[in-house]
């Protein structure tokens, strides 16, 4: 099965948030909304970024957000792959 990478679309946002929340929950034992405003308001927070999703069989399995920073072209501000 192949994986494609494409720009984030509005229908992808829910799956992206689930992947990011799962990753943080695994890392820290729980997810705290108050400490993660960027995830809670993903589309607004990353409006200036290039957010890409990886999809396999039409399902979002990864996310990467590149955010423009000063004189540098961009930095990766969020990235996570699904356990699947």
Backbone bond lengths (Angstrom), bond angles and torsions (degrees), N, CA, C in turn:
res aa  C-N    CA-C-N  psi(-1)  N-CA   C-N-CA  omega(-1)  CA-C   N-CA-C  phi
1 X - - - 1.445 - - 1.525 108.62 -
2 X 1.311 117.34 135.20 1.457 121.04 -177.20 1.527 111.16 -92.89
3 X 1.311 114.32 158.81 1.458 122.12 176.76 1.518 107.68 -118.60
4 X 1.322 116.14 135.80 1.459 120.67 177.53 1.530 108.57 -115.02
5 X 1.328 116.00 153.37 1.457 122.23 175.49 1.518 106.80 -116.82
6 X 1.342 115.53 131.00 1.459 120.97 -176.79 1.526 109.56 -147.15
7 X 1.323 116.88 160.98 1.466 119.45 176.05 1.533 111.01 -61.49
8 X 1.311 115.73 147.77 1.463 122.59 176.91 1.518 110.07 -62.89
9 X 1.325 116.50 136.57 1.463 121.72 173.83 1.528 107.98 -119.87
10 X 1.306 116.07 162.05 1.471 121.20 -178.70 1.543 112.09 -52.78
11 X 1.334 120.08 -42.85 1.465 119.39 179.66 1.539 113.74 -64.60
12 X 1.338 117.81 -18.50 1.471 121.52 -179.70 1.524 113.26 -81.21
13 X 1.329 117.89 -19.06 1.466 121.89 -169.71 1.525 112.98 -57.69
14 X 1.305 118.42 -44.01 1.458 121.09 -178.86 1.535 111.27 -60.53
15 X 1.324 116.98 -45.96 1.465 121.11 179.58 1.527 111.05 -65.30
16 X 1.332 117.02 -38.79 1.460 121.53 178.46 1.521 110.02 -62.15
17 X 1.325 116.72 -46.84 1.465 120.20 179.47 1.532 110.73 -60.94
18 X 1.318 117.55 -39.94 1.469 121.09 179.12 1.526 110.77 -62.67
19 X 1.324 117.67 -42.33 1.465 121.08 178.82 1.528 110.80 -63.85
20 X 1.330 116.58 -45.39 1.459 120.03 -179.76 1.533 111.68 -65.18
21 X 1.322 116.83 -42.17 1.471 121.21 178.99 1.523 110.34 -64.82
22 X 1.327 117.12 -41.14 1.473 120.41 178.17 1.527 110.72 -61.37
23 X 1.327 116.50 -41.92 1.457 120.78 179.55 1.525 112.16 -64.56
24 X 1.321 116.85 -44.23 1.463 120.11 178.50 1.522 111.59 -67.42
25 X 1.316 117.10 -37.70 1.469 121.02 178.12 1.521 110.50 -64.24
26 X 1.324 116.26 -40.65 1.462 120.52 178.26 1.534 110.12 -65.17
27 X 1.303 116.03 -43.28 1.473 121.04 -176.99 1.525 112.57 -68.85
28 X 1.341 116.93 -43.95 1.461 121.45 -172.44 1.527 114.14 -108.23
29 X 1.317 117.89 -2.41 1.461 120.86 178.80 1.517 113.73 89.23
30 X 1.322 117.53 -16.81 1.469 122.62 178.76 1.524 108.02 -164.89
31 X 1.305 115.39 161.69 1.460 120.91 177.69 1.523 108.56 -107.96
32 X 1.313 116.77 128.90 1.462 122.88 178.44 1.527 109.17 -111.92
33 X 1.322 116.37 108.20 1.465 121.17 -178.74 1.522 112.27 -55.75
34 X 1.314 116.74 -41.81 1.470 120.94 -174.33 1.531 112.80 -63.56
35 X 1.333 117.49 -23.20 1.456 121.17 -179.89 1.529 112.91 -93.55
36 X 1.324 116.56 -0.10 1.465 120.63 -174.51 1.530 112.81 -132.40
37 X 1.325 117.64 57.20 1.468 118.85 -179.07 1.525 112.88 -61.23
38 X 1.320 117.34 -27.59 1.464 120.03 -179.92 1.527 111.22 -65.71
39 X 1.311 117.16 -32.50 1.463 120.01 178.72 1.525 110.13 -80.93
40 X 1.306 116.88 -40.93 1.461 120.48 -178.86 1.531 111.96 -62.48
41 X 1.307 116.76 -30.66 1.457 122.06 -179.85 1.533 108.90 -123.66
42 X 1.316 115.84 48.85 1.463 122.43 -170.39 1.518 113.73 -49.87
43 X 1.320 117.71 -53.54 1.466 120.08 -175.71 1.524 112.36 -64.62
44 X 1.324 117.67 -36.65 1.459 120.26 179.08 1.526 111.17 -73.31
45 X 1.312 117.03 -43.47 1.453 122.15 -176.15 1.528 111.64 -66.07
46 X 1.320 116.16 -38.91 1.463 120.60 -177.40 1.522 113.34 -102.92
47 X 1.325 117.07 25.76 1.469 121.39 -178.27 1.529 112.25 -59.57
48 X 1.322 117.90 -32.07 1.459 122.24 -179.01 1.536 112.44 -89.57
49 X 1.307 116.99 -0.40 1.463 120.30 -176.22 1.518 111.75 -97.09
50 X 1.314 114.65 168.03 1.457 121.40 169.28 1.520 105.53 -103.18
51 X 1.307 116.52 106.05 1.456 121.18 -179.77 1.519 108.67 -101.77
52 X 1.319 115.32 126.32 1.455 121.87 -178.93 1.520 109.43 -116.25
53 X 1.322 115.81 144.41 1.456 120.91 175.31 1.517 109.60 -118.57
54 X 1.317 115.37 146.69 1.463 121.67 171.42 1.521 105.91 -100.91
55 X 1.326 116.19 133.28 1.466 120.83 -179.78 1.519 110.15 -126.61
56 X 1.311 114.36 137.83 1.454 122.03 174.74 1.521 107.04 -127.40
57 X 1.311 116.70 125.59 1.467 122.48 -176.53 1.526 110.98 53.04
58 X 1.336 116.94 36.09 1.453 121.91 178.45 1.518 115.31 80.33
59 X 1.327 117.52 -3.03 1.466 122.21 -178.59 1.529 110.13 -100.97
60 X 1.326 116.32 134.79 1.466 120.64 177.82 1.528 108.45 -68.72
61 X 1.337 115.64 123.51 1.474 120.62 -179.17 1.525 112.18 -122.25
62 X 1.339 117.37 -1.36 1.458 119.86 178.84 1.517 110.98 -165.78
63 X 1.329 114.68 158.71 1.463 121.31 -179.26 1.520 109.34 -142.46
64 X 1.300 116.31 144.83 1.457 122.45 172.10 1.515 108.24 -145.88
65 X 1.325 116.90 130.60 1.455 120.95 178.83 1.523 108.67 -118.86
66 X 1.315 115.95 125.75 1.457 122.53 177.52 1.521 108.08 -107.23
67 X 1.326 116.19 121.89 1.457 121.44 -175.23 1.523 109.99 -112.12
68 X 1.353 118.35 128.53 1.460 120.18 179.50 1.530 110.61 -66.16
69 X 1.350 115.75 134.65 1.459 120.30 -177.59 1.523 109.88 -135.05
70 X 1.299 116.91 118.18 1.461 122.54 173.78 1.519 114.13 39.81
71 X 1.338 115.63 -130.96 1.460 121.38 -177.82 1.522 112.39 -77.59
72 X 1.330 116.87 -19.78 1.465 119.95 177.89 1.518 108.60 -77.04
73 X 1.323 117.40 149.67 1.468 119.13 -179.39 1.528 113.47 -59.38
74 X 1.338 117.21 -48.95 1.473 120.19 -178.14 1.516 109.26 -173.93
75 X 1.323 114.77 164.92 1.456 120.21 172.91 1.524 108.36 -133.22
76 X 1.306 115.95 149.78 1.455 120.08 176.76 1.520 107.38 -75.75
77 X 1.328 117.27 121.56 1.456 120.49 -178.21 1.526 112.49 -106.98
78 X 1.291 118.11 -22.23 1.458 122.61 175.79 1.506 107.97 -147.54
79 X 1.308 117.09 136.65 1.454 120.34 170.85 1.516 107.94 -157.04
80 X 1.305 116.50 142.69 1.456 121.62 -179.36 1.507 108.21 -168.35
81 X 1.297 115.89 143.06 1.453 121.72 174.13 1.521 109.54 -113.15
82 X 1.285 115.74 151.35 1.461 121.93 176.79 1.522 110.01 -71.64
83 X 1.304 117.52 151.92 1.468 121.31 175.23 1.518 111.77 -67.12
84 X 1.332 116.66 -19.25 1.452 120.78 178.46 1.493 109.15 -77.33
